[in-house]
Amino acid sequence: MLRTPLCDLLDIEHPIIQAGMSTYTSPALVAAVTNAGGLGSLGVWRRDVGQLERDLAELRGLTDGKFALNHVVPQLDDAAFTLSLTARPAVISFALDDAGELIERVHDAGSLAMQQITTVRQAEEAAAHGVDILVAQGGEAGGYGGVVATLALVPQVVDAVHPVPVVAAGGIADGRGFAAALVLGAAGVNIGSRFLACEEAPISAAWKQALVDGSSEEWVQVEFLNVLSPNPGVTGYGTRVRARRNEFTEKWEQRRSELPEVGGELVGELTQAGKEGVDLMMVGGQSAGMITEVLPAAEVVRRLVAEAEDALAAGAALVSR
């Protein structure tokens, strides 16, 4: 059995967190991960307050366990954040900018605060603000330019913010990656793409199949700094998400390079496609190259734990005393 300080802090069985990926998460997915012993996360960004209220009610009906609510700081919806505080989930998590004084409000509500970072400097700033958990996201998932990979980022962050627990993210889709993160000093893992390719994920079957079929090199960075960062040149926050390379992503990147802002007509095209259920930009990380089938979320959690235990045992056998 794998147990780390993160399990004790969150009162969960396995140190596995399902990433809070906007509206690509659902009560069914979150509850499935939580009920399997991990920590499910519901993404709040782009989820209107009425829908969030309904989803929270549904989630409470599906699980009595712990879960997280995830917010994108540069586009924080004040009403949704207030509702999140009132809901008092185990964790309220933040991404794409420093949560700052929001952390104190989370603590006042009785929840723990978790901050996603992509550099050591960001980690140190978040720790100084009193964050309870840090998610160190490497460039395999996207991050600010994908400058630092998970393998290099995690141990640096662990050393910089000890004893704040650090969770590894980026490039992890099986138990070997899970085990590697623990060996690097992480207290757990935060996983996105592998949970998108789950039966409960609220994305299209074509998107899930793309995660199964696509090689790692087909998931390329797409620049969103002008959309999701208040001041990337100063803060280093913002994101270049990864998406499956296709005609639309190539057009997006070409248009973005020509203009100081992402072309409005492309934003409109993407928005309209979403309303019509068309997948123009299918988001995923480089770990997609390790995904070979769509599974129930509970089975993903079970396999992650079993494979990690096997990998750690095999590693220990290599050491002679």
BALOBA-1460 file (C-alpha; in Angstrom, 3 decimals):
// residues 321
<rec num="1" residu="m" x="0.000" y="0.000" z="0.000"/>
<rec num="2" residu="l" x="1.296" y="3.452" z="-0.928"/>
<rec num="3" residu="r" x="0.765" y="6.132" z="1.689"/>
<rec num="4" residu="t" x="2.380" y="9.550" z="1.829"/>
<rec num="5" residu="p" x="1.859" y="12.663" z="3.985"/>
<rec num="6" residu="l" x="-0.564" y="13.891" z="1.305"/>
<rec num="7" residu="c" x="-2.908" y="11.026" z="2.197"/>
<rec num="8" residu="d" x="-2.894" y="12.078" z="5.846"/>
<rec num="9" residu="l" x="-3.356" y="15.751" z="5.005"/>
<rec num="10" residu="l" x="-6.321" y="15.134" z="2.700"/>
<rec num="11" residu="d" x="-7.665" y="12.000" z="4.408"/>
<rec num="12" residu="i" x="-7.548" y="10.001" z="1.165"/>
<rec num="13" residu="e" x="-6.393" y="6.455" z="0.487"/>
<rec num="14" residu="h" x="-4.118" y="7.062" z="-2.511"/>
<rec num="15" residu="p" x="-1.942" y="10.151" z="-3.243"/>
<rec num="16" residu="i" x="-3.551" y="10.632" z="-6.648"/>
<rec num="17" residu="i" x="-5.288" y="13.845" z="-7.710"/>
<rec num="18" residu="q" x="-7.362" y="14.111" z="-10.871"/>
<rec num="19" residu="a" x="-6.590" y="17.487" z="-12.444"/>
<rec num="20" residu="g" x="-9.296" y="20.171" z="-12.438"/>
<rec num="21" residu="m" x="-9.549" y="20.589" z="-16.207"/>
<rec num="22" residu="s" x="-12.275" y="23.211" z="-16.636"/>
<rec num="23" residu="t" x="-15.558" y="21.885" z="-18.051"/>
<rec num="24" residu="y" x="-13.727" y="18.771" z="-19.229"/>
<rec num="25" residu="t" x="-14.483" y="17.448" z="-15.743"/>
<rec num="26" residu="s" x="-17.873" y="16.378" z="-14.433"/>
<rec num="27" residu="p" x="-19.474" y="15.265" z="-11.156"/>
<rec num="28" residu="a" x="-19.379" y="11.676" z="-12.427"/>
<rec num="29" residu="l" x="-15.618" y="11.796" z="-13.110"/>
<rec num="30" residu="v" x="-14.800" y="13.568" z="-9.850"/>
<rec num="31" residu="a" x="-16.893" y="11.164" z="-7.781"/>
<rec num="32" residu="a" x="-15.416" y="8.110" z="-9.520"/>
<rec num="33" residu="v" x="-11.860" y="9.181" z="-8.655"/>
<rec num="34" residu="t" x="-12.789" y="10.135" z="-5.109"/>
<rec num="35" residu="n" x="-14.706" y="6.925" z="-4.489"/>
<rec num="36" residu="a" x="-11.697" y="4.962" z="-5.760"/>
<rec num="37" residu="g" x="-9.537" y="6.524" z="-3.041"/>
<rec num="38" residu="g" x="-8.021" y="9.524" z="-4.828"/>
<rec num="39" residu="l" x="-8.993" y="13.194" z="-4.898"/>
<rec num="40" residu="g" x="-11.311" y="14.191" z="-7.717"/>
<rec num="41" residu="s" x="-11.292" y="17.810" z="-8.918"/>
<rec num="42" residu="l" x="-14.104" y="19.778" z="-10.543"/>
<rec num="43" residu="g" x="-12.905" y="22.580" z="-12.808"/>
<rec num="44" residu="v" x="-14.765" y="25.837" z="-12.198"/>
<rec num="45" residu="w" x="-13.330" y="27.909" z="-15.065"/>
<rec num="46" residu="r" x="-15.963" y="28.443" z="-17.805"/>
<rec num="47" residu="r" x="-18.627" y="26.792" z="-15.615"/>
<rec num="48" residu="d" x="-21.330" y="29.359" z="-14.838"/>
<rec num="49" residu="v" x="-22.551" y="29.739" z="-11.272"/>
<rec num="50" residu="g" x="-25.906" y="28.094" z="-11.892"/>
<rec num="51" residu="q" x="-24.241" y="25.050" z="-13.449"/>
<rec num="52" residu="l" x="-21.674" y="24.934" z="-10.664"/>
<rec num="53" residu="e" x="-24.445" y="24.915" z="-8.079"/>
<rec num="54" residu="r" x="-26.209" y="22.050" z="-9.868"/>
<rec num="55" residu="d" x="-22.950" y="20.131" z="-10.317"/>
<rec num="56" residu="l" x="-22.063" y="20.483" z="-6.641"/>
<rec num="57" residu="a" x="-25.473" y="19.117" z="-5.671"/>
<rec num="58" residu="e" x="-25.001" y="16.194" z="-8.062"/>
<rec num="59" residu="l" x="-21.488" y="15.568" z="-6.770"/>
<rec num="60" residu="r" x="-22.667" y="15.508" z="-3.153"/>
<rec num="61" residu="g" x="-25.190" y="12.871" z="-4.186"/>
<rec num="62" residu="l" x="-22.519" y="10.702" z="-5.789"/>
<rec num="63" residu="t" x="-19.868" y="10.761" z="-3.055"/>
<rec num="64" residu="d" x="-19.341" y="11.498" z="0.612"/>
<rec num="65" residu="g" x="-15.602" y="11.719" z="0.004"/>
<rec num="66" residu="k" x="-13.132" y="14.551" z="-0.433"/>
<rec num="67" residu="f" x="-12.870" y="16.594" z="-3.617"/>
<rec num="68" residu="a" x="-11.320" y="19.801" z="-4.948"/>
<rec num="69" residu="l" x="-12.651" y="22.808" z="-6.840"/>
<rec num="70" residu="n" x="-10.194" y="24.350" z="-9.303"/>
<rec num="71" residu="h" x="-10.037" y="28.048" z="-10.320"/>
<rec num="72" residu="v" x="-8.059" y="29.875" z="-13.019"/>
<rec num="73" residu="v" x="-6.860" y="33.026" z="-11.253"/>
<rec num="74" residu="p" x="-6.580" y="35.469" z="-14.212"/>
<rec num="75" residu="q" x="-10.233" y="34.834" z="-15.072"/>
<rec num="76" residu="l" x="-11.582" y="34.270" z="-11.569"/>
<rec num="77" residu="d" x="-15.374" y="34.446" z="-11.375"/>
<rec num="78" residu="d" x="-16.096" y="36.138" z="-8.040"/>
<rec num="79" residu="a" x="-19.556" y="34.606" z="-7.697"/>
<rec num="80" residu="a" x="-18.262" y="31.119" z="-8.489"/>
<rec num="81" residu="f" x="-15.393" y="31.566" z="-6.051"/>
<rec num="82" residu="t" x="-17.806" y="32.685" z="-3.313"/>
<rec num="83" residu="l" x="-19.938" y="29.614" z="-3.995"/>
<rec num="84" residu="s" x="-16.807" y="27.457" z="-3.791"/>
<rec num="85" residu="l" x="-15.971" y="28.898" z="-0.382"/>
<rec num="86" residu="t" x="-19.517" y="28.253" z="0.812"/>
<rec num="87" residu="a" x="-19.325" y="24.647" z="-0.427"/>
<rec num="88" residu="r" x="-16.209" y="24.095" z="1.715"/>
<rec num="89" residu="p" x="-14.577" y="21.327" z="-0.340"/>
<rec num="90" residu="a" x="-11.489" y="19.635" z="1.036"/>
<rec num="91" residu="v" x="-9.331" y="21.646" z="-1.382"/>
<rec num="92" residu="i" x="-9.668" y="24.787" z="-3.466"/>
<rec num="93" residu="s" x="-6.934" y="24.872" z="-6.092"/>
<rec num="94" residu="f" x="-5.549" y="27.650" z="-8.273"/>
<rec num="95" residu="a" x="-3.742" y="27.805" z="-11.608"/>
<rec num="96" residu="l" x="-2.118" y="30.258" z="-14.032"/>
<rec num="97" residu="d" x="-1.367" y="33.014" z="-11.522"/>
<rec num="98" residu="d" x="-0.444" y="33.521" z="-7.883"/>
<rec num="99" residu="a" x="-3.512" y="33.117" z="-5.665"/>
<rec num="100" residu="g" x="-2.122" y="35.624" z="-3.142"/>
<rec num="101" residu="e" x="-4.745" y="36.840" z="-0.680"/>
<rec num="102" residu="l" x="-7.253" y="34.281" z="-1.991"/>
<rec num="103" residu="i" x="-5.415" y="31.668" z="0.070"/>
<rec num="104" residu="e" x="-6.429" y="33.356" z="3.326"/>
<rec num="105" residu="r" x="-10.072" y="33.326" z="2.214"/>
<rec num="106" residu="v" x="-9.800" y="29.610" z="1.482"/>
<rec num="107" residu="h" x="-8.404" y="28.949" z="4.944"/>
<rec num="108" residu="d" x="-11.101" y="31.089" z="6.566"/>
<rec num="109" residu="a" x="-13.695" y="28.905" z="4.829"/>
<rec num="110" residu="g" x="-12.113" y="25.770" z="6.290"/>
<rec num="111" residu="s" x="-10.582" y="24.356" z="3.103"/>
<rec num="112" residu="l" x="-6.986" y="23.697" z="2.080"/>
<rec num="113" residu="a" x="-5.372" y="25.768" z="-0.682"/>
<rec num="114" residu="m" x="-3.440" y="24.169" z="-3.544"/>
<rec num="115" residu="q" x="-1.415" y="26.169" z="-6.096"/>
<rec num="116" residu="q" x="-0.150" y="24.996" z="-9.478"/>
<rec num="117" residu="i" x="3.261" y="26.380" z="-10.408"/>
<rec num="118" residu="t" x="5.772" y="25.882" z="-13.208"/>
<rec num="119" residu="t" x="8.937" y="27.428" z="-11.715"/>
<rec num="120" residu="v" x="10.823" y="27.348" z="-8.424"/>
<rec num="121" residu="r" x="10.268" y="31.085" z="-7.970"/>
<rec num="122" residu="q" x="6.513" y="30.659" z="-8.233"/>
<rec num="123" residu="a" x="6.681" y="27.819" z="-5.709"/>
<rec num="124" residu="e" x="8.576" y="29.952" z="-3.208"/>
<rec num="125" residu="e" x="6.083" y="32.803" z="-3.579"/>
<rec num="126" residu="a" x="3.109" y="30.472" z="-3.091"/>
<rec num="127" residu="a" x="4.698" y="28.886" z="-0.021"/>
<rec num="128" residu="a" x="5.295" y="32.345" z="1.433"/>
<rec num="129" residu="h" x="1.589" y="33.063" z="1.008"/>
<rec num="130" residu="g" x="0.705" y="29.992" z="3.065"/>
<rec num="131" residu="v" x="-0.419" y="27.520" z="0.426"/>
<rec num="132" residu="d" x="-0.972" y="24.007" z="1.806"/>
<rec num="133" residu="i" x="-0.076" y="21.969" z="-1.297"/>
<rec num="134" residu="l" x="1.938" y="22.787" z="-4.414"/>
<rec num="135" residu="v" x="1.470" y="21.201" z="-7.835"/>
<rec num="136" residu="a" x="4.735" y="21.325" z="-9.793"/>
<rec num="137" residu="q" x="3.675" y="21.099" z="-13.446"/>
<rec num="138" residu="g" x="6.336" y="20.244" z="-15.980"/>
<rec num="139" residu="g" x="6.370" y="21.193" z="-19.632"/>
<rec num="140" residu="e" x="5.060" y="17.794" z="-20.732"/>
<rec num="141" residu="a" x="1.619" y="19.085" z="-19.750"/>
<rec num="142" residu="g" x="2.100" y="22.593" z="-21.126"/>
<rec num="143" residu="g" x="3.190" y="25.163" z="-18.583"/>
<rec num="144" residu="y" x="4.758" y="28.536" z="-19.273"/>
<rec num="145" residu="g" x="6.616" y="27.716" z="-22.428"/>
<rec num="146" residu="g" x="7.271" y="24.196" z="-21.202"/>
<rec num="147" residu="v" x="10.668" y="25.460" z="-20.099"/>
<rec num="148" residu="v" x="11.284" y="22.935" z="-17.312"/>
<rec num="149" residu="a" x="10.341" y="19.270" z="-17.544"/>
<rec num="150" residu="t" x="8.762" y="17.420" z="-14.626"/>
<rec num="151" residu="l" x="11.861" y="15.330" z="-13.940"/>
<rec num="152" residu="a" x="13.945" y="18.473" z="-13.357"/>
<rec num="153" residu="l" x="11.257" y="20.681" z="-11.799"/>
<rec num="154" residu="v" x="9.906" y="18.453" z="-9.035"/>
<rec num="155" residu="p" x="13.085" y="17.860" z="-6.978"/>
<rec num="156" residu="q" x="13.990" y="21.549" z="-7.169"/>
<rec num="157" residu="v" x="10.569" y="22.563" z="-5.875"/>
<rec num="158" residu="v" x="10.649" y="19.887" z="-3.170"/>
<rec num="159" residu="d" x="13.957" y="21.253" z="-1.903"/>
<rec num="160" residu="a" x="12.815" y="24.881" z="-2.127"/>
<rec num="161" residu="v" x="9.553" y="24.635" z="-0.174"/>
<rec num="162" residu="h" x="10.051" y="21.784" z="2.312"/>
<rec num="163" residu="p" x="7.965" y="20.829" z="4.315"/>
<rec num="164" residu="v" x="5.082" y="21.937" z="2.048"/>
<rec num="165" residu="p" x="3.937" y="18.794" z="0.180"/>
<rec num="166" residu="v" x="4.636" y="18.887" z="-3.553"/>
<rec num="167" residu="v" x="2.515" y="17.050" z="-6.111"/>
<rec num="168" residu="a" x="4.045" y="16.201" z="-9.498"/>
<rec num="169" residu="a" x="2.208" y="16.897" z="-12.765"/>
<rec num="170" residu="g" x="3.103" y="16.512" z="-16.413"/>
<rec num="171" residu="g" x="3.950" y="13.372" z="-18.372"/>
<rec num="172" residu="i" x="2.456" y="10.942" z="-15.839"/>
<rec num="173" residu="a" x="-0.057" y="8.383" z="-17.089"/>
<rec num="174" residu="d" x="0.953" y="5.082" z="-15.509"/>
<rec num="175" residu="g" x="2.360" y="3.642" z="-12.308"/>
<rec num="176" residu="r" x="5.962" y="3.973" z="-13.438"/>
<rec num="177" residu="g" x="5.587" y="7.736" z="-13.700"/>
<rec num="178" residu="f" x="3.761" y="7.752" z="-10.376"/>
<rec num="179" residu="a" x="6.620" y="5.831" z="-8.740"/>
<rec num="180" residu="a" x="9.219" y="8.114" z="-10.322"/>
<rec num="181" residu="a" x="7.455" y="11.175" z="-8.896"/>
<rec num="182" residu="l" x="7.559" y="9.680" z="-5.406"/>
<rec num="183" residu="v" x="11.256" y="8.877" z="-5.750"/>
<rec num="184" residu="l" x="11.860" y="12.517" z="-6.744"/>
<rec num="185" residu="g" x="10.352" y="13.563" z="-3.434"/>
<rec num="186" residu="a" x="6.776" y="14.325" z="-4.489"/>
<rec num="187" residu="a" x="4.000" y="13.494" z="-2.048"/>
<rec num="188" residu="g" x="1.645" y="12.525" z="-4.860"/>
<rec num="189" residu="v" x="0.653" y="13.085" z="-8.473"/>
<rec num="190" residu="n" x="-1.805" y="15.337" z="-10.301"/>
<rec num="191" residu="i" x="-2.958" y="13.661" z="-13.515"/>
<rec num="192" residu="g" x="-4.868" y="15.130" z="-16.434"/>
<rec num="193" residu="s" x="-4.762" y="13.319" z="-19.787"/>
<rec num="194" residu="r" x="-5.113" y="9.808" z="-18.382"/>
<rec num="195" residu="f" x="-8.361" y="10.876" z="-16.675"/>
<rec num="196" residu="l" x="-9.638" y="12.551" z="-19.843"/>
<rec num="197" residu="a" x="-9.445" y="9.140" z="-21.505"/>
<rec num="198" residu="c" x="-11.956" y="7.730" z="-19.017"/>
<rec num="199" residu="e" x="-15.520" y="6.595" z="-19.485"/>
<rec num="200" residu="e" x="-16.791" y="9.275" z="-17.093"/>
<rec num="201" residu="a" x="-14.964" y="12.220" z="-18.712"/>
<rec num="202" residu="p" x="-17.467" y="14.625" z="-20.378"/>
<rec num="203" residu="i" x="-15.624" y="14.900" z="-23.694"/>
<rec num="204" residu="s" x="-16.406" y="13.338" z="-27.057"/>
<rec num="205" residu="a" x="-15.601" y="9.781" z="-28.026"/>
<rec num="206" residu="a" x="-13.436" y="11.160" z="-30.858"/>
<rec num="207" residu="w" x="-11.356" y="13.184" z="-28.380"/>
<rec num="208" residu="k" x="-10.876" y="10.160" z="-26.140"/>
<rec num="209" residu="q" x="-9.844" y="8.087" z="-29.139"/>
<rec num="210" residu="a" x="-7.353" y="10.788" z="-30.130"/>
<rec num="211" residu="l" x="-5.739" y="10.411" z="-26.703"/>
<rec num="212" residu="v" x="-5.494" y="6.669" z="-27.301"/>
<rec num="213" residu="d" x="-4.212" y="6.910" z="-30.878"/>
<rec num="214" residu="g" x="-1.936" y="9.954" z="-30.767"/>
<rec num="215" residu="s" x="1.805" y="9.665" z="-30.183"/>
<rec num="216" residu="s" x="3.480" y="12.029" z="-27.716"/>
<rec num="217" residu="e" x="4.953" y="14.209" z="-30.454"/>
<rec num="218" residu="e" x="1.489" y="14.864" z="-31.906"/>
<rec num="219" residu="w" x="0.454" y="16.787" z="-28.774"/>
<rec num="220" residu="v" x="1.929" y="20.222" z="-29.375"/>
<rec num="221" residu="q" x="1.988" y="23.453" z="-27.402"/>
<rec num="222" residu="v" x="-0.603" y="26.049" z="-28.332"/>
<rec num="223" residu="e" x="0.001" y="29.604" z="-27.111"/>
<rec num="224" residu="f" x="-2.658" y="31.107" z="-24.848"/>
<rec num="225" residu="l" x="-0.559" y="33.677" z="-22.995"/>
<rec num="226" residu="n" x="-2.610" y="36.621" z="-24.261"/>
<rec num="227" residu="v" x="-5.790" y="34.942" z="-23.087"/>
<rec num="228" residu="l" x="-4.838" y="33.435" z="-19.757"/>
<rec num="229" residu="s" x="-2.049" y="35.488" z="-18.248"/>
<rec num="230" residu="p" x="-2.301" y="38.981" z="-16.753"/>
<rec num="231" residu="n" x="1.373" y="39.801" z="-17.354"/>
<rec num="232" residu="p" x="3.438" y="36.805" z="-18.489"/>
<rec num="233" residu="g" x="6.611" y="38.784" z="-19.036"/>
<rec num="234" residu="v" x="6.706" y="39.731" z="-15.356"/>
<rec num="235" residu="t" x="5.028" y="36.895" z="-13.493"/>
<rec num="236" residu="g" x="6.050" y="33.965" z="-15.686"/>
<rec num="237" residu="y" x="2.512" y="32.645" z="-15.362"/>
<rec num="238" residu="g" x="0.223" y="31.872" z="-18.245"/>
<rec num="239" residu="t" x="0.044" y="28.711" z="-20.258"/>
<rec num="240" residu="r" x="0.805" y="27.025" z="-23.506"/>
<rec num="241" residu="v" x="-1.640" y="24.157" z="-23.374"/>
<rec num="242" residu="r" x="-0.973" y="21.089" z="-25.454"/>
<rec num="243" residu="a" x="-3.443" y="19.936" z="-28.083"/>
<rec num="244" residu="r" x="-3.535" y="17.310" z="-30.813"/>
<rec num="245" residu="r" x="-1.923" y="18.788" z="-33.919"/>
<rec num="246" residu="n" x="-4.492" y="19.384" z="-36.655"/>
<rec num="247" residu="e" x="-5.448" y="21.975" z="-39.262"/>
<rec num="248" residu="f" x="-7.094" y="24.234" z="-36.684"/>
<rec num="249" residu="t" x="-4.157" y="24.298" z="-34.250"/>
<rec num="250" residu="e" x="-1.777" y="25.105" z="-37.087"/>
<rec num="251" residu="k" x="-4.065" y="27.949" z="-38.217"/>
<rec num="252" residu="w" x="-4.311" y="29.170" z="-34.609"/>
<rec num="253" residu="e" x="-0.547" y="29.323" z="-34.182"/>
<rec num="254" residu="q" x="-0.015" y="31.029" z="-37.526"/>
<rec num="255" residu="r" x="-2.652" y="33.651" z="-36.769"/>
<rec num="256" residu="r" x="-1.347" y="34.237" z="-33.250"/>
<rec num="257" residu="s" x="2.164" y="34.892" z="-34.541"/>
<rec num="258" residu="e" x="0.824" y="37.560" z="-36.900"/>
<rec num="259" residu="l" x="-1.171" y="39.515" z="-34.301"/>
<rec num="260" residu="p" x="-0.520" y="40.793" z="-30.759"/>
<rec num="261" residu="e" x="-3.776" y="39.123" z="-29.729"/>
<rec num="262" residu="v" x="-5.141" y="35.768" z="-30.823"/>
<rec num="263" residu="g" x="-7.321" y="36.374" z="-33.869"/>
<rec num="264" residu="g" x="-10.881" y="37.063" z="-32.753"/>
<rec num="265" residu="e" x="-12.370" y="35.109" z="-35.622"/>
<rec num="266" residu="l" x="-10.529" y="31.988" z="-34.482"/>
<rec num="267" residu="v" x="-11.771" y="32.429" z="-30.918"/>
<rec num="268" residu="g" x="-15.280" y="32.723" z="-32.323"/>
<rec num="269" residu="e" x="-14.774" y="29.659" z="-34.484"/>
<rec num="270" residu="l" x="-13.543" y="27.653" z="-31.521"/>
<rec num="271" residu="t" x="-16.430" y="28.834" z="-29.326"/>
<rec num="272" residu="q" x="-19.042" y="28.043" z="-31.947"/>
<rec num="273" residu="a" x="-17.504" y="24.628" z="-32.560"/>
<rec num="274" residu="g" x="-17.778" y="23.909" z="-28.843"/>
<rec num="275" residu="k" x="-21.474" y="24.812" z="-28.871"/>
<rec num="276" residu="e" x="-21.993" y="22.484" z="-31.803"/>
<rec num="277" residu="g" x="-20.061" y="19.663" z="-30.196"/>
<rec num="278" residu="v" x="-17.214" y="19.812" z="-32.727"/>
<rec num="279" residu="d" x="-13.679" y="19.110" z="-31.468"/>
<rec num="280" residu="l" x="-11.358" y="21.631" z="-33.089"/>
<rec num="281" residu="m" x="-8.795" y="21.838" z="-30.296"/>
<rec num="282" residu="m" x="-8.483" y="18.555" z="-28.405"/>
<rec num="283" residu="v" x="-6.367" y="19.211" z="-25.333"/>
<rec num="284" residu="g" x="-3.951" y="16.636" z="-23.935"/>
<rec num="285" residu="g" x="-0.378" y="16.195" z="-22.749"/>
<rec num="286" residu="q" x="2.620" y="14.241" z="-23.955"/>
<rec num="287" residu="s" x="1.580" y="11.404" z="-21.634"/>
<rec num="288" residu="a" x="-1.089" y="10.591" z="-24.225"/>
<rec num="289" residu="g" x="1.550" y="8.456" z="-25.906"/>
<rec num="290" residu="m" x="1.213" y="6.019" z="-22.993"/>
<rec num="291" residu="i" x="-2.592" y="5.810" z="-23.085"/>
<rec num="292" residu="t" x="-3.763" y="2.701" z="-24.923"/>
<rec num="293" residu="e" x="-7.434" y="2.406" z="-23.975"/>
<rec num="294" residu="v" x="-10.398" y="4.239" z="-22.482"/>
<rec num="295" residu="l" x="-11.098" y="2.945" z="-18.972"/>
<rec num="296" residu="p" x="-13.376" y="3.616" z="-16.001"/>
<rec num="297" residu="a" x="-11.728" y="6.156" z="-13.704"/>
<rec num="298" residu="a" x="-11.709" y="3.708" z="-10.789"/>
<rec num="299" residu="e" x="-9.724" y="1.239" z="-12.882"/>
<rec num="300" residu="v" x="-7.217" y="3.969" z="-13.758"/>
<rec num="301" residu="v" x="-6.672" y="4.654" z="-10.049"/>
<rec num="302" residu="r" x="-6.334" y="0.937" z="-9.296"/>
<rec num="303" residu="r" x="-3.771" y="0.406" z="-12.059"/>
<rec num="304" residu="l" x="-1.756" y="3.475" z="-11.094"/>
<rec num="305" residu="v" x="-1.376" y="2.185" z="-7.549"/>
<rec num="306" residu="a" x="-0.639" y="-1.423" z="-8.510"/>
<rec num="307" residu="e" x="1.902" y="-0.439" z="-11.176"/>
<rec num="308" residu="a" x="3.616" y="2.038" z="-8.861"/>
<rec num="309" residu="e" x="3.940" y="-0.564" z="-6.130"/>
<rec num="310" residu="d" x="5.456" y="-3.013" z="-8.627"/>
<rec num="311" residu="a" x="7.869" y="-0.368" z="-9.966"/>
<rec num="312" residu="l" x="9.039" y="0.653" z="-6.499"/>
<rec num="313" residu="a" x="9.516" y="-2.973" z="-5.481"/>
<rec num="314" residu="a" x="11.504" y="-3.687" z="-8.649"/>
<rec num="315" residu="g" x="13.656" y="-0.618" z="-8.014"/>
<rec num="316" residu="a" x="14.361" y="-1.672" z="-4.436"/>
<rec num="317" residu="a" x="15.520" y="-5.073" z="-5.702"/>
<rec num="318" residu="l" x="18.273" y="-3.329" z="-7.668"/>
<rec num="319" residu="v" x="19.878" y="-1.976" z="-4.515"/>
<rec num="320" residu="s" x="22.360" y="-4.150" z="-2.682"/>
<rec num="321" residu="r" x="23.459" y="-3.437" z="0.883"/>
